[in-house]
Amino acid sequence: MSAQSAATAPQSFLSFDFSLKRVGVASGNSLTKSATSLKTITAEGDARFAALAELIAGYSTYRTYFE
């Protein structure tokens, strides 16, 4: 795949919105230019990061963004 076609190929994204009590997770797509809420993680401490790691592992082909 050339650099030009790779730049224009549709991409999927995971986005994370961290707050003190929750983490919102959404999936987005560059082709449709839309995003869909996937999950709200309410776990605290290490359990929060374990839940995030599990979720990310299921979407290993996605790009990941943190807000």
N, C-alpha and C positions, 0 to 999 in steps of 0.2 A: 504494500500500500504506500503510495507516495505521500510526501509531507502535505501536499495540497489536499488530497482526498481525505487524509486523516483529520485535517483541521475542519473539514466540512461534514464528516461522518456524524450521524446522530450519537449523542452521548447521554448516559443516564447518571444521575447524581444522588447522593445522600446528603442531607443537610441537617445539622443539629443546632437547636436553640437551647442553650443552657441557662437555667435560672437557679436560684438557691434551693428550690424544692423539687423541680421537675426538669426533665430534658424532653423537648419535643423533637420528633424525628419525622422528616418528610423525604419523599422520593420525587425527583424531577427528571424531565426529559427535554433535551435541546430541540428535538424535532417538533414536538407539540407545544413547546414553550409553556409547559404547565407543571405544577407540583401537586402532590397528593400527600396528605397527612398519613403517616404509617402507624405511629405509636407514640404514647407519652410514657416515659419511664419515670416512676416515682420512687424507686429504690434509693437508699441513702448509702453513703460511704463506699466501701469496696464493692458492694452489691450493685451499685449504680454502674460502675465501670465494667463489671462482669457482664451485666445486661447489655451494655453498649458493645462490648467485644463480641458477644454472641450475635447481636444484630448485624454488625459490620461483616462478620464472617459469612453470613448468609447472602451478602451482597458484594462479594469480593471483586466483581467485575465493574462496580460502580466507582466513580470518583467521589471523594468524600470532602465535604466542606463543613467547617465549624463557624458558628456565629458568636 
